[in-house]
Amino acid sequence: MLLRFRGPDGTSRITVEAASTFGQVAEKLASVLPKNADLNTLTFANSPAGGDARLLKDIAHVQVSRIGLSHGDLVFIKYKEQDALSNGHSDRSIAIGSQTLVSSTNRLNGNAVAPEEDTPLATLPVTSPSETIKNPWEVVKQSALDDRLDKQDGKIPRKRDQKMCRHGAKGMCDYCMPLEPFNGDYLKERKIKNLSFHSYLRKINSATNKPELGSSFMPPLTEPYYRVKKACPSGHPQWPEGICTKCQPSAITLQPQPFRMVDHVEFADFNIVNSLLDFWRMSGNQRLGYLYGRYTEYTEVPLGVKAVVEAIYEPPQIDEVDGITLLEWENEKDVDELARQCGLQKVGVIWTDLLDAGAGNGSVICKRHIDSYYLASQEIVFAARLQAQHPKPTKWCDTGRFGSNFVTCVVSGDESGQIAISAYQVSNSAVEMVRADIIEPSADPSVMIVRSEDDGGELSPTRYIPEVFYRKINEYGAQVQENAKPSFPVEYLLVTLTHGFPDEAVKKPLFRAKTPGFPIENRLAIGQEQDLRKLGEALGISSSGESTSSQGILAISDFHILCFIHQGGYLSKEEEKLLCLVATQHNTEDGFALLQTDGWATLLAVLQSSIGSYHPPKRPSLDDHDGYHDRGAGDSEERLAKRVRGVRLV
């Protein structure tokens, strides 16, 4: 198309493409404008007076067609002139943001880009391991669990084989000697699909470091990195102006991850999940919550780790039948800090994907199975971003962190129509591919799309997309390598975990208040609201300020109650620590100490006042004094119909 540009020095005509960006248009304008025109002050407007004027640096990546320009349109431009001795860009360069876009800057497809755009755009902030740490085993602080597992031998003991062993009771041979924690035959016999993280660490460390040779120690783990490396030692200009084999990422070959960072997810009590399901039962909409718990050893897997979930916090969200929209979670840091005082941390996320089968027996439709998908492509990207925000610190990696212990759980229907829980993690390769903006979700939930370098139009950042392959078994039973473009199955990015509940005889949940108790947060959509009156009822506080609860000290043992009290600000920091101690340890002496604090006395006074001033609305009766007996039968039927119409059938 032909566009006309009218400025202080006359009118210029330039031929551009509809897909061209204003940055490319400015390059063509630079050849026809005066040499002293400062392109950094160049503005485009739709009227001579200025109108809706925009600086070039603000719309440099916007396509001409997106503005609505067509063939022959007139655009008004303004710019300032540079002085002969000014510090302007004498080489006719264009500054966008804090960087300078020179005319030689180009992209693989020939389009000009800004150097600062090497970092991909991201909706959610994700961490980016790119710098190595010298001697990470000296400076990185691991979790106490990782330190304990590092000190364990990890060997799998075996009993003396009565048939093959020919030695005495104190002897040992190849048939009875302990096995390594990564022994393939043992894992296959126990049907353990993936190695635990520490078993995998022992396996690769034995191949990387050999103390008997006297060589220096090298961290055996390396985080995947699929982006162009900065500060290349070859001396060429940085990407996107230059690239070489040293700084460009290698081709990616996807294959199932042989290990998993967490082996098992254990819910301390069934009521934790059942409370989440109550929202779906009452509304028919899906629900999401964050899992708060702790990590501990899992003895069913050699050197295994399990996440024990003690509570689910439901953040602000808009729930629908087929999806969830998360809103801004303003008090996230407060909830995290309160969980830390209880000895907990954010260990994962859980959401429902349920649809009633309509049979009237509580069965649900099975949507996730071997012929469809287990975790949709959009959900994998969401889980990858959350794992990137919760990296695992470790001294065995040159960057000081490796993978993540963050888990993802989905509540959906199984093949028998029952409600079931599934636990997953996404692979480390999937997390890095999301960081590098290489993949994006597809409309088909079972496949993931590999992006191209010019995807996204004017909002697309500069990215280098390496070749992506995956291995599969073809129709002839042979293992072949396929190109992942344009899409590939999502199974290559998934790691499956086991899950379960403790036995009734041994379960000891951290929060032991009876259910249903205090309302759960952010449930106004189904008419549940947290207030002081509900808090008083949950604690058994009467209008006189005395406790009438049969639970005693366990009444306060509720994570949602702790969050509500913290939000009110009634207690000091020390009193709040004591409150969390009472709620989690259930110690009577600590409970009496809490009753003697000023903050708790203030809270009781507030509860007593709110309970005493509350008067429930009086329910209208057919025999009240409103003159019912003077009305006709038609009026009585109408009133009865209104009352029945006000009842909601669930």
C-alpha positions in Angstrom: 0.0 0.0 0.0 1.0 3.6 -0.5 1.0 5.9 2.6 1.5 9.6 2.6 3.4 11.2 5.5 3.1 15.0 6.0 5.6 16.7 8.3 7.3 20.1 8.8 9.4 19.6 5.7 6.7 18.5 3.3 4.9 15.3 2.2 6.6 12.0 1.5 5.1 8.9 -0.1 6.3 5.5 1.0 5.2 2.1 -0.2 4.8 -0.4 2.7 3.3 -3.8 3.3 0.2 -4.3 5.5 2.2 -6.6 7.8 5.1 -4.0 8.1 5.7 -2.5 11.5 6.1 1.2 12.3 9.8 0.4 13.0 10.2 -0.7 9.4 8.3 2.3 8.2 10.6 4.6 10.2 13.6 3.1 8.5 12.2 4.0 5.1 11.3 7.5 6.4 14.8 8.0 7.6 16.0 8.0 3.9 13.6 10.8 2.9 13.6 13.0 6.0 16.3 15.7 6.6 19.6 14.4 7.9 19.2 16.4 11.1 15.8 14.9 11.9 15.8 13.3 15.3 14.0 10.0 14.8 13.8 9.4 18.6 11.2 12.3 18.8 9.3 11.1 15.7 5.5 11.0 16.4 2.6 9.8 14.2 -0.9 11.4 14.4 -4.2 11.2 12.6 -4.7 15.0 12.4 -2.5 18.1 11.8 -3.2 19.3 15.4 -1.7 16.2 16.9 -4.8 14.3 17.7 -4.0 10.8 19.0 -0.2 11.2 18.6 2.1 8.3 19.4 5.9 8.2 19.7 7.7 5.8 17.4 9.3 3.9 20.3 5.8 3.2 21.7 4.5 1.6 18.5 7.6 0.4 16.8 6.4 -3.2 16.9 2.8 -2.5 15.9 1.7 -3.5 12.4 0.4 -0.9 10.0 -2.7 -3.0 9.4 -3.6 -3.0 13.1 -3.9 0.7 13.2 -6.5 0.6 10.4 -4.4 2.3 7.7 -5.2 1.5 4.1 -3.9 2.5 0.7 -3.6 6.3 0.2 -4.1 7.3 3.8 -2.5 10.5 5.1 -0.4 10.3 8.3 0.8 13.5 10.1 4.3 13.3 11.6 6.3 15.6 13.8 9.9 15.5 14.9 12.7 17.7 16.3 15.9 18.7 14.7 19.3 17.8 16.1 22.0 20.4 16.6 25.3 19.9 14.8 27.1 19.5 18.2 24.3 17.5 19.9 24.8 14.0 21.4 22.2 12.6 19.1 22.6 9.4 17.0 24.6 10.6 14.1 24.3 7.2 12.4 20.5 7.6 11.9 19.7 5.1 14.6 16.4 4.8 16.4 16.3 4.5 20.2 13.5 2.3 21.5 13.2 2.2 25.3 16.7 2.2 26.7 18.4 0.5 23.7 19.3 1.7 20.3 18.0 0.1 17.2 20.6 0.5 14.5 19.9 0.0 10.8 22.1 -3.1 10.8 20.1 -4.8 13.5 18.1 -7.6 11.9 16.3 -10.8 12.6 16.5 -14.2 10.9 13.4 -13.2 8.8 14.9 -9.8 8.1 12.7 -7.7 10.3 14.3 -5.1 12.6 14.1 -5.7 16.3 15.3 -4.2 19.5 18.3 -5.8 21.3 16.6 -5.7 24.7 13.9 -8.1 23.5 16.0 -11.1 23.8 14.1 -11.9 27.0 10.7 -13.4 26.1 7.5 -11.8 27.2 5.7 -13.6 30.0 2.3 -13.1 31.6 3.6 -14.5 34.9 7.1 -13.8 36.3 9.3 -16.9 36.1 12.8 -17.4 37.3 15.6 -17.8 34.8 18.7 -19.8 35.8 21.5 -18.5 33.5 24.5 -17.8 35.7 26.6 -20.5 37.3 27.8 -20.3 40.9 31.3 -21.1 41.9 31.4 -24.0 44.5 27.6 -24.2 45.0 28.1 -26.9 47.6 29.6 -24.2 49.9 27.1 -21.4 49.4 23.8 -22.9 48.6 21.5 -23.7 51.5 19.3 -26.7 50.9 16.3 -27.8 52.8 16.7 -29.9 55.9 15.1 -32.9 54.1 17.6 -32.8 51.2 20.5 -32.6 53.7 19.1 -35.7 55.5 18.7 -37.7 52.3 22.2 -36.7 51.1 23.6 -38.3 54.3 21.7 -41.5 53.8 23.3 -44.5 52.2 20.3 -45.3 50.1 21.2 -48.9 49.6 18.4 -51.4 49.3 19.0 -54.3 51.7 18.4 -58.0 50.7 18.0 -61.1 52.7 20.3 -64.2 52.3 19.2 -66.3 49.4 18.7 -69.8 50.7 19.4 -71.4 47.2 22.3 -69.3 45.8 24.2 -68.1 48.9 27.0 -70.5 50.0 28.5 -68.4 52.7 27.9 -68.1 56.4 25.4 -65.9 58.3 27.9 -63.0 58.4 29.1 -63.3 54.8 27.9 -61.5 51.7 27.8 -62.3 48.0 26.4 -61.0 44.7 23.0 -62.6 45.5 22.5 -60.9 48.9 24.5 -57.7 48.8 22.5 -54.4 49.0 21.3 -52.9 45.7 21.8 -49.3 44.6 18.7 -47.1 44.9 18.6 -46.8 41.1 18.6 -50.5 40.4 16.4 -51.1 37.4 15.3 -54.6 38.3 14.2 -53.6 41.7 12.2 -50.6 40.4 10.6 -52.7 37.7 9.6 -55.4 40.3 8.0 -52.7 42.5 6.4 -51.0 39.5 8.2 -47.7 40.2 8.1 -45.8 36.9 10.5 -43.0 37.7 13.6 -42.7 39.8 13.4 -40.4 42.9 15.4 -37.3 42.6 18.1 -38.4 45.0 18.4 -41.8 43.4 18.9 -40.1 40.0 21.4 -37.9 41.7 23.4 -40.9 43.0 23.3 -42.5 39.6 24.7 -39.5 37.6 27.1 -38.5 40.3 28.7 -41.9 40.3 29.4 -41.4 36.6 30.5 -37.7 36.8 32.7 -37.8 39.9 35.1 -40.6 40.7 36.9 -39.9 44.1 39.3 -42.8 43.6 40.8 -41.0 40.6 41.6 -37.9 42.7 39.9 -35.5 40.3 38.2 -32.3 41.3 34.5 -32.3 42.1 32.0 -31.2 39.5 28.3 -30.5 40.1 26.6 -33.4 38.3 23.3 -31.6 37.6 22.8 -28.9 34.9 19.6 -27.0 34.3 18.4 -27.1 30.6 18.8 -23.8 28.9 17.2 -23.3 25.5 17.9 -19.6 24.9 20.7 -17.8 23.2 23.5 -17.3 25.7 24.5 -13.7 26.4 28.1 -12.4 26.4 29.4 -15.0 24.0 33.2 -15.2 24.2 33.6 -15.4 20.4 33.5 -11.6 20.2 30.6 -11.2 17.7 27.7 -8.8 18.4 25.1 -10.0 20.7 21.9 -11.7 19.5 20.0 -10.7 17.4 22.9 -9.0 15.5 25.1 -12.1 15.7 25.0 -15.7 16.7 27.4 -18.7 16.6 27.5 -22.3 17.6 28.8 -21.4 21.1 25.9 -19.2 22.1 23.0 -20.7 20.1 21.0 -23.5 21.9 21.4 -27.0 20.6 18.5 -29.0 19.1 16.0 -30.3 21.7 15.2 -34.0 21.7 12.1 -34.6 23.9 11.9 -37.9 25.8 10.1 -38.9 29.0 12.0 -37.6 32.1 13.5 -40.6 33.9 13.2 -39.1 37.4 10.7 -37.0 39.4 11.3 -34.4 42.0 8.4 -35.5 44.2 7.3 -39.1 44.3 4.0 -39.0 46.2 1.3 -36.6 47.3 -0.4 -37.4 50.5 -3.5 -35.5 51.8 -3.5 -35.5 55.6 -7.3 -35.8 55.7 -10.0 -36.5 53.2 -12.0 -33.5 54.4 -9.3 -31.2 52.9 -10.3 -32.3 49.4 -14.0 -32.8 50.2 -14.3 -29.1 51.2 -13.0 -28.2 47.8 -15.6 -30.5 46.2 -18.4 -29.0 48.1 -18.1 -25.8 46.0 -18.7 -27.9 42.8 -21.5 -29.8 44.4 -23.3 -26.5 45.4 -22.7 -24.5 42.2 -21.7 -26.9 39.4 -18.6 -24.7 38.7 -15.0 -25.6 38.9 -12.7 -24.5 41.7 -9.0 -24.0 42.3 -6.9 -23.9 45.4 -3.3 -23.8 46.5 -1.9 -26.7 48.5 -0.1 -25.9 51.8 1.9 -28.6 53.5 5.4 -29.9 53.9 7.9 -32.3 52.3 9.0 -35.4 54.1 10.6 -38.8 53.3 8.7 -41.4 51.4 9.9 -44.9 52.3 8.0 -46.7 49.5 10.5 -45.4 47.0 14.3 -45.5 47.5 15.3 -42.1 48.7 11.8 -40.9 47.9 10.1 -37.6 48.8 6.4 -37.0 49.4 4.4 -33.8 49.8 2.0 -33.9 52.7 -0.9 -31.5 52.2 -2.4 -30.0 55.4 -4.7 -27.3 54.0 -6.1 -25.8 50.7 -6.4 -22.0 50.3 -8.8 -20.8 47.6 -7.6 -17.5 46.1 -9.9 -14.9 44.5 -11.3 -16.4 41.2 -14.2 -16.4 38.8 -15.5 -20.0 38.4 -17.4 -21.4 35.5 -18.6 -24.7 34.4 -15.7 -25.2 32.0 -13.0 -23.1 33.4 -11.5 -20.8 36.0 -10.2 -17.2 35.8 -7.8 -16.3 38.6 -8.0 -12.8 40.0 -5.3 -10.7 41.8 -4.4 -12.4 45.0 -3.5 -9.4 47.2 -2.8 -11.2 50.5 -0.7 -14.0 49.0 2.4 -13.0 51.0 0.4 -12.8 54.2 -1.0 -16.3 53.7 2.5 -17.6 52.9 3.9 -16.1 56.0 1.1 -17.4 58.2 1.7 -20.9 56.7 5.4 -20.6 57.5 4.6 -19.9 61.1 2.6 -23.1 61.1 5.6 -25.0 59.6 4.1 -25.2 56.2 4.8 -23.9 52.7 3.1 -23.8 49.3 3.6 -27.3 47.8 1.3 -27.3 44.9 -2.0 -26.4 43.2 -5.2 -28.3 42.8 -8.3 -27.8 40.7 -11.5 -29.6 39.7 -12.6 -30.7 36.3 -16.0 -32.4 37.0 -19.1 -32.8 35.0 -22.1 -34.6 36.4 -23.1 -37.6 34.3 -26.8 -37.0 34.9 -27.5 -40.5 36.2 -28.6 -39.2 39.6 -26.2 -41.5 41.5 -23.3 -39.0 41.9 -21.3 -40.4 38.9 -19.3 -38.0 36.7 -18.1 -38.0 33.1 -14.6 -39.4 32.5 -12.9 -36.8 30.2 -9.3 -37.6 30.9 -8.2 -41.0 29.8 -5.6 -42.7 27.6 -7.4 -41.9 24.4 -7.8 -38.2 25.1 -5.4 -36.5 27.6 -4.5 -36.4 31.2 -3.3 -32.8 31.5 -4.3 -30.3 28.8 -1.6 -28.2 27.0 -2.9 -25.0 28.6 -2.7 -26.6 32.0 0.9 -27.8 31.4 2.0 -24.3 30.6 0.2 -23.0 33.8 1.9 -25.7 35.8 5.3 -25.0 34.2 5.0 -21.3 35.2 4.2 -22.2 38.8 7.2 -24.6 38.9 9.4 -21.9 37.5 8.3 -19.6 40.3 9.2 -22.2 43.0 12.7 -23.5 42.1 14.4 -26.1 44.3 17.7 -25.0 45.8 20.4 -27.6 45.6 24.2 -27.7 46.0 24.5 -30.4 43.3 23.8 -28.0 40.4 26.1 -25.4 38.9 23.3 -22.8 39.1 22.4 -23.5 42.7 18.9 -24.7 41.8 17.4 -27.6 39.9 13.8 -28.3 39.0 11.0 -27.8 41.5 9.0 -29.7 44.1 5.8 -27.9 43.2 3.1 -30.4 42.3 -0.2 -30.2 40.3 -3.3 -32.2 41.2 -6.5 -32.5 39.2 -9.8 -33.8 40.5 -11.8 -35.4 37.7 -13.8 -38.4 36.8 -12.2 -41.8 36.3 -13.1 -44.6 33.9 -15.7 -46.0 36.4 -17.4 -42.6 36.7 -16.1 -42.0 40.2 -14.4 -38.8 41.4 -10.6 -39.4 41.5 -7.4 -37.3 42.1 -4.4 -37.3 39.8 -1.0 -35.9 40.6 1.5 -34.6 38.1 4.6 -32.5 37.6 5.9 -31.2 34.3 9.4 -32.0 33.2 12.4 -29.6 33.6 12.5 -29.4 29.8 8.9 -28.2 29.7 9.6 -25.5 32.3 12.6 -24.2 30.2 10.6 -24.3 27.0 8.0 -22.1 28.6 10.7 -19.8 29.9 12.1 -19.5 26.4 8.7 -19.0 24.8 9.2 -22.0 22.5 5.8 -23.7 23.1 2.3 -22.5 23.4 -1.1 -24.2 24.2 -3.2 -25.6 21.4 -6.9 -25.7 20.9 -6.5 -29.5 21.0 -5.7 -30.2 24.6 -3.7 -33.3 23.8 -1.0 -31.5 21.7 1.4 -28.7 22.3 2.4 -26.2 19.5 6.0 -25.3 18.8 6.1 -21.5 18.0 7.9 -20.0 15.1 10.1 -16.9 15.2 7.5 -14.6 13.7 4.5 -15.7 15.8 2.5 -13.1 17.6 2.7 -10.3 15.2 3.7 -6.9 16.5 3.8 -8.2 20.1 6.2 -11.0 19.3 9.6 -10.8 21.0 12.8 -11.7 19.5 13.4 -15.4 20.1 15.6 -18.1 18.7 13.6 -21.3 18.2 15.9 -24.3 18.0 14.9 -27.5 16.3 12.7 -29.7 18.4 12.4 -33.5 18.0 10.7 -36.3 19.9 11.1 -40.1 19.7 8.3 -42.5 19.2 7.6 -46.1 18.2 6.1 -46.2 14.7 3.7 -48.7 13.2 6.5 -51.1 12.5 7.6 -51.2 16.1 10.8 -49.3 15.4 11.9 -46.2 17.4 12.1 -43.2 15.2 12.8 -39.5 15.7 10.1 -37.1 14.5 10.1 -33.3 14.0 8.0 -31.7 16.7 6.9 -28.8 14.5 4.2 -27.8 14.3 2.9 -29.8 17.3 3.7 -32.8 19.4 1.9 -34.9 22.1 1.8 -33.4 25.6 2.8 -36.7 27.2 6.5 -35.9 26.6 6.2 -33.1 29.1 4.5 -34.9 31.9 5.7 -36.8 34.9 3.1 -38.8 36.8 3.1 -39.0 40.7 1.2 -41.3 43.0 -1.2 -40.0 45.6 -3.2 -41.2 48.6 -4.5 -40.7 52.1 -3.0 -42.1 55.4 -4.7 -44.9 57.2 -7.3 -43.9 59.8 -5.2 -45.6 62.5 -2.1 -43.5 61.9 -3.4 -40.3 60.4 -2.5 -37.1 62.4 -3.7 -34.1 60.5 -2.2 -30.8 61.6 -5.6 -29.0 61.7 -8.2 -31.0 63.6 -11.3 -28.7 63.9 -14.5 -30.4 63.0 -16.0 -30.0 59.6 -18.1 -28.3 58.4 -16.7 -25.4 60.5 -15.6 -21.9 59.6 -16.6 -20.9 56.1 -13.8 -21.0 53.4 -12.6 -17.8 51.9 -13.7 -16.2 48.7 -17.0 -18.1 48.4 -19.5 -15.3 48.1 -20.6 -16.9 44.8 -22.4 -19.6 46.7 -23.5 -17.4 49.6 -20.7 -18.3 52.1 -19.1 -15.4 53.8 -16.5 -15.1 56.5 -17.5 -12.7 59.3 -17.1 -12.3 63.1 -20.4 -14.0 63.9 -19.3 -17.1 62.0 -16.0 -17.0 63.8 -17.7 -16.8 67.1 -19.9 -19.8 66.2 -16.9 -21.8 65.1 -15.0 -21.1 68.3 -18.1 -21.6 70.4 -18.1 -18.1 71.9 -21.4 -17.1 73.5 -22.7 -13.5 73.9 -21.3 -13.5 77.4 -17.8 -14.2 76.1 -17.6 -17.8 77.4 -16.7 -20.8 75.3 -19.4 -23.4 74.8 -17.5 -25.5 72.2 -17.2 -29.2 72.9 -13.9 -29.2 70.8 -12.0 -27.2 73.4 -8.6 -26.2 72.1 -9.1 -28.0 68.7 -11.7 -25.4 67.7 -9.0 -23.0 66.8 -7.1 -25.7 64.8 -8.3 -24.5 61.4 -6.1 -22.8 58.7 -9.0 -20.7 57.4 -9.7 -19.4 60.9 -6.0 -18.4 61.3 -6.1 -16.5 58.0 -9.2 -14.6 59.0 -7.8 -13.6 62.4 -4.6 -12.6 60.8 -6.5 -10.4 58.3 -8.3 -8.6 61.1 -5.0 -7.6 62.8 -6.2 -8.3 66.4 -3.0 -10.0 67.5 0.6 -8.9 67.7 3.3 -10.9 65.9 4.3 -12.7 69.0 0.6 -13.5 69.9 0.1 -14.7 66.3 3.0 -17.1 66.6 1.5 -18.4 69.8 -1.9 -18.8 68.1 -0.3 -20.8 65.2 1.6 -22.9 67.8 -1.7 -23.7 69.6 -3.5 -24.5 66.3 -0.8 -26.9 65.2 0.6 -28.5 68.4 -2.7 -28.6 70.4 -0.9 -28.0 73.7 -3.2 -27.1 76.6 -0.5 -25.0 78.4 0.0 -22.9 75.2 -3.7 -22.5 75.0 -4.0 -21.1 78.5 -1.1 -18.8 77.7 -2.9 -17.5 74.6 -6.1 -16.8 76.7 -4.0 -14.5 78.9 -2.8 -12.3 76.1 -4.2 -8.8 75.4 -4.8 -9.5 71.7 -7.0 -12.5 72.4 -8.9 -10.5 75.0 -9.5 -7.9 72.4 -10.7 -10.5 69.9 -13.1 -12.0 72.4 -14.6 -8.6 73.2 -15.1 -7.9 69.5 -16.7 -11.4 69.0 -19.0 -10.8 72.1 -20.1 -7.5 70.7 -20.8 -8.8 67.2 -22.7 -11.9 68.6 -24.8 -9.8 71.0 -25.8 -7.2 68.4 -26.9 -9.8 65.8 -30.6 -10.4 65.4 -31.6 -12.9 62.7 -34.3 -11.8 60.4 -37.8 -12.9 61.4 -39.3 -15.4 59.0 -42.8 -14.3 57.9 -45.7 -16.6 59.0 -49.0 -17.2 57.5 -50.6 -16.5 60.8 -49.0 -13.1 61.6 -50.9 -9.8 62.0 -50.6 -8.7 58.4 -54.3 -9.3 57.8 -54.0 -12.7 56.3 -57.4 -13.9 57.5 -59.1 -10.9 55.8 -57.6 -11.9 52.4 -59.1 -14.2 49.9 -58.0 -17.6 48.9 -56.3 -16.2 45.8 -54.0 -14.0 47.9 -53.1 -16.9 50.1 -52.2 -19.1 47.1 -50.1 -16.3 45.6 -48.2 -15.9 48.9 -47.6 -19.6 49.0 -46.4 -19.6 45.5 -43.9 -16.8 46.2 -42.5 -18.8 49.2 -42.1 -21.9 47.2 -40.5 -19.9 44.3 -37.9 -18.6 46.8 -36.7 -22.1 47.6 -33.6 -23.2 45.6 -33.4 -26.9 44.9 -29.8 -28.1 44.9 
